[in-house]
Amino acid sequence: MRKVWRQLKREDVTVDWCTIERIMKAMKIHVVTRGKGVRATRGSRTETPQDRVSCQFVVKRPDLLWVADFTYVST
């Protein structure tokens, strides 16, 4: 519906999206949606790095221990 509405707007035809929705429903035209994007690869669980922090996050002075978390975010 967005593409239809956008094309009509380019052609200077003023129409609300619900009107397009109603007309498409009456004509039994369905919106085609795209599939899901590509997922990030998941590595093997056996290839995890060594735990050098040993889950003890008590730091005695600044810049002694740095921790980072990299999470894959779909954009």
mmJSON file of the N, C-alpha and C atoms, coordinates in Angstrom:
{"data_MODEL":{"atom_site":{
"group_PDB":["ATOM","ATOM","ATOM","ATOM","ATOM","ATOM","ATOM","ATOM","ATOM","ATOM","ATOM","ATOM","ATOM","ATOM","ATOM","ATOM","ATOM","ATOM","ATOM","ATOM","ATOM","ATOM","ATOM","ATOM","ATOM","ATOM","ATOM","ATOM","ATOM","ATOM","ATOM","ATOM","ATOM","ATOM","ATOM","ATOM","ATOM","ATOM","ATOM","ATOM","ATOM","ATOM","ATOM","ATOM","ATOM","ATOM","ATOM","ATOM","ATOM","ATOM","ATOM","ATOM","ATOM","ATOM","ATOM","ATOM","ATOM","ATOM","ATOM","ATOM","ATOM","ATOM","ATOM","ATOM","ATOM","ATOM","ATOM","ATOM","ATOM","ATOM","ATOM","ATOM","ATOM","ATOM","ATOM","ATOM","ATOM","ATOM","ATOM","ATOM","ATOM","ATOM","ATOM","ATOM","ATOM","ATOM","ATOM","ATOM","ATOM","ATOM","ATOM","ATOM","ATOM","ATOM","ATOM","ATOM","ATOM","ATOM","ATOM","ATOM","ATOM","ATOM","ATOM","ATOM","ATOM","ATOM","ATOM","ATOM","ATOM","ATOM","ATOM","ATOM","ATOM","ATOM","ATOM","ATOM","ATOM","ATOM","ATOM","ATOM","ATOM","ATOM","ATOM","ATOM","ATOM","ATOM","ATOM","ATOM","ATOM","ATOM","ATOM","ATOM","ATOM","ATOM","ATOM","ATOM","ATOM","ATOM","ATOM","ATOM","ATOM","ATOM","ATOM","ATOM","ATOM","ATOM","ATOM","ATOM","ATOM","ATOM","ATOM","ATOM","ATOM","ATOM","ATOM","ATOM","ATOM","ATOM","ATOM","ATOM","ATOM","ATOM","ATOM","ATOM","ATOM","ATOM","ATOM","ATOM","ATOM","ATOM","ATOM","ATOM","ATOM","ATOM","ATOM","ATOM","ATOM","ATOM","ATOM","ATOM","ATOM","ATOM","ATOM","ATOM","ATOM","ATOM","ATOM","ATOM","ATOM","ATOM","ATOM","ATOM","ATOM","ATOM","ATOM","ATOM","ATOM","ATOM","ATOM","ATOM","ATOM","ATOM","ATOM","ATOM","ATOM","ATOM","ATOM","ATOM","ATOM","ATOM","ATOM","ATOM","ATOM","ATOM","ATOM","ATOM","ATOM","ATOM","ATOM","ATOM","ATOM","ATOM","ATOM","ATOM","ATOM"],
"id":[1,2,3,4,5,6,7,8,9,10,11,12,13,14,15,16,17,18,19,20,21,22,23,24,25,26,27,28,29,30,31,32,33,34,35,36,37,38,39,40,41,42,43,44,45,46,47,48,49,50,51,52,53,54,55,56,57,58,59,60,61,62,63,64,65,66,67,68,69,70,71,72,73,74,75,76,77,78,79,80,81,82,83,84,85,86,87,88,89,90,91,92,93,94,95,96,97,98,99,100,101,102,103,104,105,106,107,108,109,110,111,112,113,114,115,116,117,118,119,120,121,122,123,124,125,126,127,128,129,130,131,132,133,134,135,136,137,138,139,140,141,142,143,144,145,146,147,148,149,150,151,152,153,154,155,156,157,158,159,160,161,162,163,164,165,166,167,168,169,170,171,172,173,174,175,176,177,178,179,180,181,182,183,184,185,186,187,188,189,190,191,192,193,194,195,196,197,198,199,200,201,202,203,204,205,206,207,208,209,210,211,212,213,214,215,216,217,218,219,220,221,222,223,224,225],
"type_symbol":["N","C","C","N","C","C","N","C","C","N","C","C","N","C","C","N","C","C","N","C","C","N","C","C","N","C","C","N","C","C","N","C","C","N","C","C","N","C","C","N","C","C","N","C","C","N","C","C","N","C","C","N","C","C","N","C","C","N","C","C","N","C","C","N","C","C","N","C","C","N","C","C","N","C","C","N","C","C","N","C","C","N","C","C","N","C","C","N","C","C","N","C","C","N","C","C","N","C","C","N","C","C","N","C","C","N","C","C","N","C","C","N","C","C","N","C","C","N","C","C","N","C","C","N","C","C","N","C","C","N","C","C","N","C","C","N","C","C","N","C","C","N","C","C","N","C","C","N","C","C","N","C","C","N","C","C","N","C","C","N","C","C","N","C","C","N","C","C","N","C","C","N","C","C","N","C","C","N","C","C","N","C","C","N","C","C","N","C","C","N","C","C","N","C","C","N","C","C","N","C","C","N","C","C","N","C","C","N","C","C","N","C","C","N","C","C","N","C","C","N","C","C","N","C","C"],
"label_atom_id":["N","CA","C","N","CA","C","N","CA","C","N","CA","C","N","CA","C","N","CA","C","N","CA","C","N","CA","C","N","CA","C","N","CA","C","N","CA","C","N","CA","C","N","CA","C","N","CA","C","N","CA","C","N","CA","C","N","CA","C","N","CA","C","N","CA","C","N","CA","C","N","CA","C","N","CA","C","N","CA","C","N","CA","C","N","CA","C","N","CA","C","N","CA","C","N","CA","C","N","CA","C","N","CA","C","N","CA","C","N","CA","C","N","CA","C","N","CA","C","N","CA","C","N","CA","C","N","CA","C","N","CA","C","N","CA","C","N","CA","C","N","CA","C","N","CA","C","N","CA","C","N","CA","C","N","CA","C","N","CA","C","N","CA","C","N","CA","C","N","CA","C","N","CA","C","N","CA","C","N","CA","C","N","CA","C","N","CA","C","N","CA","C","N","CA","C","N","CA","C","N","CA","C","N","CA","C","N","CA","C","N","CA","C","N","CA","C","N","CA","C","N","CA","C","N","CA","C","N","CA","C","N","CA","C","N","CA","C","N","CA","C","N","CA","C","N","CA","C","N","CA","C","N","CA","C","N","CA","C","N","CA","C"],
"label_alt_id":[null,null,null,null,null,null,null,null,null,null,null,null,null,null,null,null,null,null,null,null,null,null,null,null,null,null,null,null,null,null,null,null,null,null,null,null,null,null,null,null,null,null,null,null,null,null,null,null,null,null,null,null,null,null,null,null,null,null,null,null,null,null,null,null,null,null,null,null,null,null,null,null,null,null,null,null,null,null,null,null,null,null,null,null,null,null,null,null,null,null,null,null,null,null,null,null,null,null,null,null,null,null,null,null,null,null,null,null,null,null,null,null,null,null,null,null,null,null,null,null,null,null,null,null,null,null,null,null,null,null,null,null,null,null,null,null,null,null,null,null,null,null,null,null,null,null,null,null,null,null,null,null,null,null,null,null,null,null,null,null,null,null,null,null,null,null,null,null,null,null,null,null,null,null,null,null,null,null,null,null,null,null,null,null,null,null,null,null,null,null,null,null,null,null,null,null,null,null,null,null,null,null,null,null,null,null,null,null,null,null,null,null,null,null,null,null,null,null,null,null,null,null,null,null,null],
"label_comp_id":["MET","MET","MET","ARG","ARG","ARG","LYS","LYS","LYS","VAL","VAL","VAL","TRP","TRP","TRP","ARG","ARG","ARG","GLN","GLN","GLN","LEU","LEU","LEU","LYS","LYS","LYS","ARG","ARG","ARG","GLU","GLU","GLU","ASP","ASP","ASP","VAL","VAL","VAL","THR","THR","THR","VAL","VAL","VAL","ASP","ASP","ASP","TRP","TRP","TRP","CYS","CYS","CYS","THR","THR","THR","ILE","ILE","ILE","GLU","GLU","GLU","ARG","ARG","ARG","ILE","ILE","ILE","MET","MET","MET","LYS","LYS","LYS","ALA","ALA","ALA","MET","MET","MET","LYS","LYS","LYS","ILE","ILE","ILE","HIS","HIS","HIS","VAL","VAL","VAL","VAL","VAL","VAL","THR","THR","THR","ARG","ARG","ARG","GLY","GLY","GLY","LYS","LYS","LYS","GLY","GLY","GLY","VAL","VAL","VAL","ARG","ARG","ARG","ALA","ALA","ALA","THR","THR","THR","ARG","ARG","ARG","GLY","GLY","GLY","SER","SER","SER","ARG","ARG","ARG","THR","THR","THR","GLU","GLU","GLU","THR","THR","THR","PRO","PRO","PRO","GLN","GLN","GLN","ASP","ASP","ASP","ARG","ARG","ARG","VAL","VAL","VAL","SER","SER","SER","CYS","CYS","CYS","GLN","GLN","GLN","PHE","PHE","PHE","VAL","VAL","VAL","VAL","VAL","VAL","LYS","LYS","LYS","ARG","ARG","ARG","PRO","PRO","PRO","ASP","ASP","ASP","LEU","LEU","LEU","LEU","LEU","LEU","TRP","TRP","TRP","VAL","VAL","VAL","ALA","ALA","ALA","ASP","ASP","ASP","PHE","PHE","PHE","THR","THR","THR","TYR","TYR","TYR","VAL","VAL","VAL","SER","SER","SER","THR","THR","THR"],
"label_asym_id":["A","A","A","A","A","A","A","A","A","A","A","A","A","A","A","A","A","A","A","A","A","A","A","A","A","A","A","A","A","A","A","A","A","A","A","A","A","A","A","A","A","A","A","A","A","A","A","A","A","A","A","A","A","A","A","A","A","A","A","A","A","A","A","A","A","A","A","A","A","A","A","A","A","A","A","A","A","A","A","A","A","A","A","A","A","A","A","A","A","A","A","A","A","A","A","A","A","A","A","A","A","A","A","A","A","A","A","A","A","A","A","A","A","A","A","A","A","A","A","A","A","A","A","A","A","A","A","A","A","A","A","A","A","A","A","A","A","A","A","A","A","A","A","A","A","A","A","A","A","A","A","A","A","A","A","A","A","A","A","A","A","A","A","A","A","A","A","A","A","A","A","A","A","A","A","A","A","A","A","A","A","A","A","A","A","A","A","A","A","A","A","A","A","A","A","A","A","A","A","A","A","A","A","A","A","A","A","A","A","A","A","A","A","A","A","A","A","A","A","A","A","A","A","A","A"],
"label_entity_id":["1","1","1","1","1","1","1","1","1","1","1","1","1","1","1","1","1","1","1","1","1","1","1","1","1","1","1","1","1","1","1","1","1","1","1","1","1","1","1","1","1","1","1","1","1","1","1","1","1","1","1","1","1","1","1","1","1","1","1","1","1","1","1","1","1","1","1","1","1","1","1","1","1","1","1","1","1","1","1","1","1","1","1","1","1","1","1","1","1","1","1","1","1","1","1","1","1","1","1","1","1","1","1","1","1","1","1","1","1","1","1","1","1","1","1","1","1","1","1","1","1","1","1","1","1","1","1","1","1","1","1","1","1","1","1","1","1","1","1","1","1","1","1","1","1","1","1","1","1","1","1","1","1","1","1","1","1","1","1","1","1","1","1","1","1","1","1","1","1","1","1","1","1","1","1","1","1","1","1","1","1","1","1","1","1","1","1","1","1","1","1","1","1","1","1","1","1","1","1","1","1","1","1","1","1","1","1","1","1","1","1","1","1","1","1","1","1","1","1","1","1","1","1","1","1"],
"label_seq_id":[1,1,1,2,2,2,3,3,3,4,4,4,5,5,5,6,6,6,7,7,7,8,8,8,9,9,9,10,10,10,11,11,11,12,12,12,13,13,13,14,14,14,15,15,15,16,16,16,17,17,17,18,18,18,19,19,19,20,20,20,21,21,21,22,22,22,23,23,23,24,24,24,25,25,25,26,26,26,27,27,27,28,28,28,29,29,29,30,30,30,31,31,31,32,32,32,33,33,33,34,34,34,35,35,35,36,36,36,37,37,37,38,38,38,39,39,39,40,40,40,41,41,41,42,42,42,43,43,43,44,44,44,45,45,45,46,46,46,47,47,47,48,48,48,49,49,49,50,50,50,51,51,51,52,52,52,53,53,53,54,54,54,55,55,55,56,56,56,57,57,57,58,58,58,59,59,59,60,60,60,61,61,61,62,62,62,63,63,63,64,64,64,65,65,65,66,66,66,67,67,67,68,68,68,69,69,69,70,70,70,71,71,71,72,72,72,73,73,73,74,74,74,75,75,75],
"pdbx_PDB_ins_code":[null,null,null,null,null,null,null,null,null,null,null,null,null,null,null,null,null,null,null,null,null,null,null,null,null,null,null,null,null,null,null,null,null,null,null,null,null,null,null,null,null,null,null,null,null,null,null,null,null,null,null,null,null,null,null,null,null,null,null,null,null,null,null,null,null,null,null,null,null,null,null,null,null,null,null,null,null,null,null,null,null,null,null,null,null,null,null,null,null,null,null,null,null,null,null,null,null,null,null,null,null,null,null,null,null,null,null,null,null,null,null,null,null,null,null,null,null,null,null,null,null,null,null,null,null,null,null,null,null,null,null,null,null,null,null,null,null,null,null,null,null,null,null,null,null,null,null,null,null,null,null,null,null,null,null,null,null,null,null,null,null,null,null,null,null,null,null,null,null,null,null,null,null,null,null,null,null,null,null,null,null,null,null,null,null,null,null,null,null,null,null,null,null,null,null,null,null,null,null,null,null,null,null,null,null,null,null,null,null,null,null,null,null,null,null,null,null,null,null,null,null,null,null,null,null],
"Cartn_x":[0.813,0.0,0.856,1.997,2.842,3.337,3.719,4.227,3.133,1.922,0.794,0.524,0.486,0.22,1.314,2.573,3.698,3.652,3.302,3.212,2.091,0.955,-0.149,0.235,0.978,1.432,2.372,3.253,4.149,3.366,2.224,1.386,0.382,0.59,-0.262,-1.712,-1.921,-3.259,-3.35,-4.242,-4.393,-5.395,-4.903,-5.763,-5.192,-6.058,-5.623,-5.283,-4.377,-3.948,-5.088,-6.054,-7.164,-8.087,-8.151,-8.933,-8.284,-6.972,-6.244,-6.439,-6.374,-6.57,-7.96,-8.964,-10.339,-10.525,-9.962,-10.079,-9.349,-8.136,-7.378,-8.107,-8.748,-9.504,-10.704,-11.383,-12.541,-12.134,-10.939,-10.456,-9.686,-9.603,-8.888,-7.416,-6.804,-5.373,-4.673,-3.735,-3.038,-1.645,-1.204,0.127,1.145,2.216,3.289,4.366,4.692,5.726,7.028,8.11,9.424,9.761,10.649,11.085,11.986,12.308,13.186,14.608,15.378,16.754,17.659,18.884,19.872,20.305,20.333,20.759,22.279,22.798,24.247,24.635,25.845,26.299,26.56,26.157,26.409,27.55,28.577,29.733,29.458,30.381,30.266,30.44,29.697,29.784,31.121,31.802,33.075,34.216,34.011,35.066,34.993,34.536,34.444,35.823,36.111,37.423,37.577,38.81,39.118,38.588,38.044,37.511,38.666,39.159,40.304,39.885,38.611,38.121,37.63,37.22,36.634,35.483,34.718,33.477,33.679,34.829,35.067,35.382,34.394,34.507,34.881,35.585,36.054,37.406,37.468,38.679,39.289,40.578,41.251,41.687,41.9,42.288,41.699,41.553,41.003,41.884,41.267,41.926,42.631,42.24,42.827,42.068,40.76,39.917,38.928,38.913,37.978,37.102,35.813,34.859,34.063,33.82,33.043,32.036,30.943,29.907,29.56,29.796,29.464,28.231,27.168,25.919,25.59,25.194,24.827,23.458,23.378,22.127,21.817,20.661,20.242,19.912,20.463,20.186,19.604],
"Cartn_y":[-1.194,0.0,1.256,1.199,2.389,2.786,1.781,2.095,2.697,2.183,2.722,4.151,4.368,5.696,6.681,6.231,7.087,7.45,6.478,6.747,7.737,7.576,8.52,9.913,9.979,11.269,11.945,11.157,11.697,12.272,11.651,12.1,13.165,13.743,14.804,14.379,13.114,12.612,12.509,13.298,13.3,12.229,11.24,10.154,9.623,9.22,8.684,7.207,6.704,5.304,4.344,4.749,3.843,3.668,4.683,4.565,3.543,3.612,2.634,1.238,1.133,-0.161,-0.726,0.112,-0.328,-0.767,-0.012,-0.355,-1.659,-1.81,-3.042,-4.241,-4.052,-5.14,-5.518,-4.515,-4.783,-5.502,-5.18,-5.81,-7.102,-7.474,-8.68,-8.67,-7.492,-7.341,-7.383,-8.301,-8.468,-7.862,-7.365,-6.788,-7.921,-7.821,-8.811,-8.275,-9.057,-8.638,-9.351,-8.698,-9.282,-10.251,-11.183,-12.152,-11.517,-12.274,-11.782,-11.66,-10.789,-10.562,-11.724,-11.622,-12.658,-12.567,-13.699,-13.725,-13.801,-13.341,-13.421,-14.882,-15.205,-16.593,-16.863,-18.011,-18.4,-19.399,-19.077,-19.951,-21.162,-22.06,-23.267,-22.909,-23.562,-23.301,-23.766,-24.655,-25.166,-24.18,-23.183,-22.235,-20.974,-21.064,-19.885,-19.527,-18.241,-17.84,-18.131,-18.14,-18.418,-17.292,-17.626,-16.644,-16.061,-14.91,-14.292,-13.43,-13.111,-12.272,-13.128,-14.315,-15.278,-14.67,-13.832,-13.235,-12.485,-11.952,-11.132,-9.724,-8.847,-7.51,-6.471,-6.867,-5.927,-5.402,-4.111,-3.506,-2.604,-2.723,-1.963,-0.584,-0.421,0.881,1.032,2.272,2.493,1.873,1.485,0.911,-0.415,-1.105,-2.403,-3.518,-3.337,-4.361,-3.695,-4.137,-3.624,-4.769,-4.486,-5.495,-4.896,-5.69,-5.22,-6.287,-5.833,-6.741,-6.336,-7.229,-6.968,-7.777,-7.089,-7.74,-7.395,-8.385,-8.152,-7.492,-6.345,-5.616,-5.474,-5.924,-5.807,-4.355,-3.835,-2.446,-2.381],
"Cartn_z":[0.0,0.0,0.0,0.682,0.735,-0.648,-1.441,-2.78,-3.648,-3.522,-4.297,-3.854,-2.536,-2.0,-2.421,-2.37,-2.74,-4.23,-5.067,-6.503,-6.796,-6.148,-6.342,-5.86,-4.779,-4.263,-5.259,-5.908,-6.936,-8.113,-8.397,-9.511,-9.073,-7.89,-7.324,-7.15,-6.799,-6.49,-4.974,-4.374,-2.928,-2.528,-1.792,-1.337,-0.024,0.866,2.149,1.995,2.844,2.738,3.039,3.909,4.218,3.011,2.145,0.912,-0.015,-0.122,-0.937,-0.365,0.951,1.607,1.305,1.377,1.123,-0.33,-1.27,-2.691,-2.987,-2.424,-2.644,-2.051,-0.906,-0.282,-1.147,-1.71,-2.566,-3.852,-4.356,-5.582,-5.303,-4.025,-3.575,-4.0,-3.858,-4.114,-2.765,-2.621,-1.349,-1.424,-0.3,-0.194,-0.101,-0.87,-0.823,0.115,1.135,2.076,1.754,2.054,1.816,2.937,2.631,3.629,4.67,5.686,6.739,6.216,6.824,6.419,6.795,6.385,6.655,8.115,8.78,10.177,10.26,11.37,11.596,11.787,11.408,11.57,13.036,13.46,14.845,14.857,15.605,15.685,16.559,16.537,17.349,18.82,19.678,21.115,21.691,21.012,21.523,21.294,20.453,20.129,20.979,22.214,23.067,23.605,23.719,24.219,25.714,26.142,27.54,28.425,29.589,30.531,31.338,30.901,31.565,32.756,32.858,33.949,35.107,34.815,35.758,36.553,35.859,36.379,37.687,37.928,39.11,38.616,38.774,38.22,39.272,40.3,41.312,40.842,40.615,40.078,41.144,41.344,42.395,41.922,40.627,40.097,38.69,38.187,36.848,35.761,34.672,33.491,33.759,34.799,35.092,34.373,34.241,33.626,32.684,31.444,30.458,29.985,29.861,29.407,28.255,27.213,26.068,25.668,25.075,24.603,23.179,22.234,20.843,20.487,20.165,19.818,18.372,17.586,16.199,16.156,15.5,15.374,13.895,13.499,12.11,11.798,10.712,10.341,8.964],
"occupancy":[1.0,1.0,1.0,1.0,1.0,1.0,1.0,1.0,1.0,1.0,1.0,1.0,1.0,1.0,1.0,1.0,1.0,1.0,1.0,1.0,1.0,1.0,1.0,1.0,1.0,1.0,1.0,1.0,1.0,1.0,1.0,1.0,1.0,1.0,1.0,1.0,1.0,1.0,1.0,1.0,1.0,1.0,1.0,1.0,1.0,1.0,1.0,1.0,1.0,1.0,1.0,1.0,1.0,1.0,1.0,1.0,1.0,1.0,1.0,1.0,1.0,1.0,1.0,1.0,1.0,1.0,1.0,1.0,1.0,1.0,1.0,1.0,1.0,1.0,1.0,1.0,1.0,1.0,1.0,1.0,1.0,1.0,1.0,1.0,1.0,1.0,1.0,1.0,1.0,1.0,1.0,1.0,1.0,1.0,1.0,1.0,1.0,1.0,1.0,1.0,1.0,1.0,1.0,1.0,1.0,1.0,1.0,1.0,1.0,1.0,1.0,1.0,1.0,1.0,1.0,1.0,1.0,1.0,1.0,1.0,1.0,1.0,1.0,1.0,1.0,1.0,1.0,1.0,1.0,1.0,1.0,1.0,1.0,1.0,1.0,1.0,1.0,1.0,1.0,1.0,1.0,1.0,1.0,1.0,1.0,1.0,1.0,1.0,1.0,1.0,1.0,1.0,1.0,1.0,1.0,1.0,1.0,1.0,1.0,1.0,1.0,1.0,1.0,1.0,1.0,1.0,1.0,1.0,1.0,1.0,1.0,1.0,1.0,1.0,1.0,1.0,1.0,1.0,1.0,1.0,1.0,1.0,1.0,1.0,1.0,1.0,1.0,1.0,1.0,1.0,1.0,1.0,1.0,1.0,1.0,1.0,1.0,1.0,1.0,1.0,1.0,1.0,1.0,1.0,1.0,1.0,1.0,1.0,1.0,1.0,1.0,1.0,1.0,1.0,1.0,1.0,1.0,1.0,1.0,1.0,1.0,1.0,1.0,1.0,1.0],
"B_iso_or_equiv":[0.0,0.0,0.0,0.0,0.0,0.0,0.0,0.0,0.0,0.0,0.0,0.0,0.0,0.0,0.0,0.0,0.0,0.0,0.0,0.0,0.0,0.0,0.0,0.0,0.0,0.0,0.0,0.0,0.0,0.0,0.0,0.0,0.0,0.0,0.0,0.0,0.0,0.0,0.0,0.0,0.0,0.0,0.0,0.0,0.0,0.0,0.0,0.0,0.0,0.0,0.0,0.0,0.0,0.0,0.0,0.0,0.0,0.0,0.0,0.0,0.0,0.0,0.0,0.0,0.0,0.0,0.0,0.0,0.0,0.0,0.0,0.0,0.0,0.0,0.0,0.0,0.0,0.0,0.0,0.0,0.0,0.0,0.0,0.0,0.0,0.0,0.0,0.0,0.0,0.0,0.0,0.0,0.0,0.0,0.0,0.0,0.0,0.0,0.0,0.0,0.0,0.0,0.0,0.0,0.0,0.0,0.0,0.0,0.0,0.0,0.0,0.0,0.0,0.0,0.0,0.0,0.0,0.0,0.0,0.0,0.0,0.0,0.0,0.0,0.0,0.0,0.0,0.0,0.0,0.0,0.0,0.0,0.0,0.0,0.0,0.0,0.0,0.0,0.0,0.0,0.0,0.0,0.0,0.0,0.0,0.0,0.0,0.0,0.0,0.0,0.0,0.0,0.0,0.0,0.0,0.0,0.0,0.0,0.0,0.0,0.0,0.0,0.0,0.0,0.0,0.0,0.0,0.0,0.0,0.0,0.0,0.0,0.0,0.0,0.0,0.0,0.0,0.0,0.0,0.0,0.0,0.0,0.0,0.0,0.0,0.0,0.0,0.0,0.0,0.0,0.0,0.0,0.0,0.0,0.0,0.0,0.0,0.0,0.0,0.0,0.0,0.0,0.0,0.0,0.0,0.0,0.0,0.0,0.0,0.0,0.0,0.0,0.0,0.0,0.0,0.0,0.0,0.0,0.0,0.0,0.0,0.0,0.0,0.0,0.0],
"pdbx_formal_charge":[null,null,null,null,null,null,null,null,null,null,null,null,null,null,null,null,null,null,null,null,null,null,null,null,null,null,null,null,null,null,null,null,null,null,null,null,null,null,null,null,null,null,null,null,null,null,null,null,null,null,null,null,null,null,null,null,null,null,null,null,null,null,null,null,null,null,null,null,null,null,null,null,null,null,null,null,null,null,null,null,null,null,null,null,null,null,null,null,null,null,null,null,null,null,null,null,null,null,null,null,null,null,null,null,null,null,null,null,null,null,null,null,null,null,null,null,null,null,null,null,null,null,null,null,null,null,null,null,null,null,null,null,null,null,null,null,null,null,null,null,null,null,null,null,null,null,null,null,null,null,null,null,null,null,null,null,null,null,null,null,null,null,null,null,null,null,null,null,null,null,null,null,null,null,null,null,null,null,null,null,null,null,null,null,null,null,null,null,null,null,null,null,null,null,null,null,null,null,null,null,null,null,null,null,null,null,null,null,null,null,null,null,null,null,null,null,null,null,null,null,null,null,null,null,null],
"auth_seq_id":[1,1,1,2,2,2,3,3,3,4,4,4,5,5,5,6,6,6,7,7,7,8,8,8,9,9,9,10,10,10,11,11,11,12,12,12,13,13,13,14,14,14,15,15,15,16,16,16,17,17,17,18,18,18,19,19,19,20,20,20,21,21,21,22,22,22,23,23,23,24,24,24,25,25,25,26,26,26,27,27,27,28,28,28,29,29,29,30,30,30,31,31,31,32,32,32,33,33,33,34,34,34,35,35,35,36,36,36,37,37,37,38,38,38,39,39,39,40,40,40,41,41,41,42,42,42,43,43,43,44,44,44,45,45,45,46,46,46,47,47,47,48,48,48,49,49,49,50,50,50,51,51,51,52,52,52,53,53,53,54,54,54,55,55,55,56,56,56,57,57,57,58,58,58,59,59,59,60,60,60,61,61,61,62,62,62,63,63,63,64,64,64,65,65,65,66,66,66,67,67,67,68,68,68,69,69,69,70,70,70,71,71,71,72,72,72,73,73,73,74,74,74,75,75,75],
"auth_comp_id":["MET","MET","MET","ARG","ARG","ARG","LYS","LYS","LYS","VAL","VAL","VAL","TRP","TRP","TRP","ARG","ARG","ARG","GLN","GLN","GLN","LEU","LEU","LEU","LYS","LYS","LYS","ARG","ARG","ARG","GLU","GLU","GLU","ASP","ASP","ASP","VAL","VAL","VAL","THR","THR","THR","VAL","VAL","VAL","ASP","ASP","ASP","TRP","TRP","TRP","CYS","CYS","CYS","THR","THR","THR","ILE","ILE","ILE","GLU","GLU","GLU","ARG","ARG","ARG","ILE","ILE","ILE","MET","MET","MET","LYS","LYS","LYS","ALA","ALA","ALA","MET","MET","MET","LYS","LYS","LYS","ILE","ILE","ILE","HIS","HIS","HIS","VAL","VAL","VAL","VAL","VAL","VAL","THR","THR","THR","ARG","ARG","ARG","GLY","GLY","GLY","LYS","LYS","LYS","GLY","GLY","GLY","VAL","VAL","VAL","ARG","ARG","ARG","ALA","ALA","ALA","THR","THR","THR","ARG","ARG","ARG","GLY","GLY","GLY","SER","SER","SER","ARG","ARG","ARG","THR","THR","THR","GLU","GLU","GLU","THR","THR","THR","PRO","PRO","PRO","GLN","GLN","GLN","ASP","ASP","ASP","ARG","ARG","ARG","VAL","VAL","VAL","SER","SER","SER","CYS","CYS","CYS","GLN","GLN","GLN","PHE","PHE","PHE","VAL","VAL","VAL","VAL","VAL","VAL","LYS","LYS","LYS","ARG","ARG","ARG","PRO","PRO","PRO","ASP","ASP","ASP","LEU","LEU","LEU","LEU","LEU","LEU","TRP","TRP","TRP","VAL","VAL","VAL","ALA","ALA","ALA","ASP","ASP","ASP","PHE","PHE","PHE","THR","THR","THR","TYR","TYR","TYR","VAL","VAL","VAL","SER","SER","SER","THR","THR","THR"],
"auth_asym_id":["A","A","A","A","A","A","A","A","A","A","A","A","A","A","A","A","A","A","A","A","A","A","A","A","A","A","A","A","A","A","A","A","A","A","A","A","A","A","A","A","A","A","A","A","A","A","A","A","A","A","A","A","A","A","A","A","A","A","A","A","A","A","A","A","A","A","A","A","A","A","A","A","A","A","A","A","A","A","A","A","A","A","A","A","A","A","A","A","A","A","A","A","A","A","A","A","A","A","A","A","A","A","A","A","A","A","A","A","A","A","A","A","A","A","A","A","A","A","A","A","A","A","A","A","A","A","A","A","A","A","A","A","A","A","A","A","A","A","A","A","A","A","A","A","A","A","A","A","A","A","A","A","A","A","A","A","A","A","A","A","A","A","A","A","A","A","A","A","A","A","A","A","A","A","A","A","A","A","A","A","A","A","A","A","A","A","A","A","A","A","A","A","A","A","A","A","A","A","A","A","A","A","A","A","A","A","A","A","A","A","A","A","A","A","A","A","A","A","A","A","A","A","A","A","A"],
"auth_atom_id":["N","CA","C","N","CA","C","N","CA","C","N","CA","C","N","CA","C","N","CA","C","N","CA","C","N","CA","C","N","CA","C","N","CA","C","N","CA","C","N","CA","C","N","CA","C","N","CA","C","N","CA","C","N","CA","C","N","CA","C","N","CA","C","N","CA","C","N","CA","C","N","CA","C","N","CA","C","N","CA","C","N","CA","C","N","CA","C","N","CA","C","N","CA","C","N","CA","C","N","CA","C","N","CA","C","N","CA","C","N","CA","C","N","CA","C","N","CA","C","N","CA","C","N","CA","C","N","CA","C","N","CA","C","N","CA","C","N","CA","C","N","CA","C","N","CA","C","N","CA","C","N","CA","C","N","CA","C","N","CA","C","N","CA","C","N","CA","C","N","CA","C","N","CA","C","N","CA","C","N","CA","C","N","CA","C","N","CA","C","N","CA","C","N","CA","C","N","CA","C","N","CA","C","N","CA","C","N","CA","C","N","CA","C","N","CA","C","N","CA","C","N","CA","C","N","CA","C","N","CA","C","N","CA","C","N","CA","C","N","CA","C","N","CA","C","N","CA","C","N","CA","C","N","CA","C","N","CA","C","N","CA","C"],
"pdbx_PDB_model_num":[1,1,1,1,1,1,1,1,1,1,1,1,1,1,1,1,1,1,1,1,1,1,1,1,1,1,1,1,1,1,1,1,1,1,1,1,1,1,1,1,1,1,1,1,1,1,1,1,1,1,1,1,1,1,1,1,1,1,1,1,1,1,1,1,1,1,1,1,1,1,1,1,1,1,1,1,1,1,1,1,1,1,1,1,1,1,1,1,1,1,1,1,1,1,1,1,1,1,1,1,1,1,1,1,1,1,1,1,1,1,1,1,1,1,1,1,1,1,1,1,1,1,1,1,1,1,1,1,1,1,1,1,1,1,1,1,1,1,1,1,1,1,1,1,1,1,1,1,1,1,1,1,1,1,1,1,1,1,1,1,1,1,1,1,1,1,1,1,1,1,1,1,1,1,1,1,1,1,1,1,1,1,1,1,1,1,1,1,1,1,1,1,1,1,1,1,1,1,1,1,1,1,1,1,1,1,1,1,1,1,1,1,1,1,1,1,1,1,1,1,1,1,1,1,1]
}}}
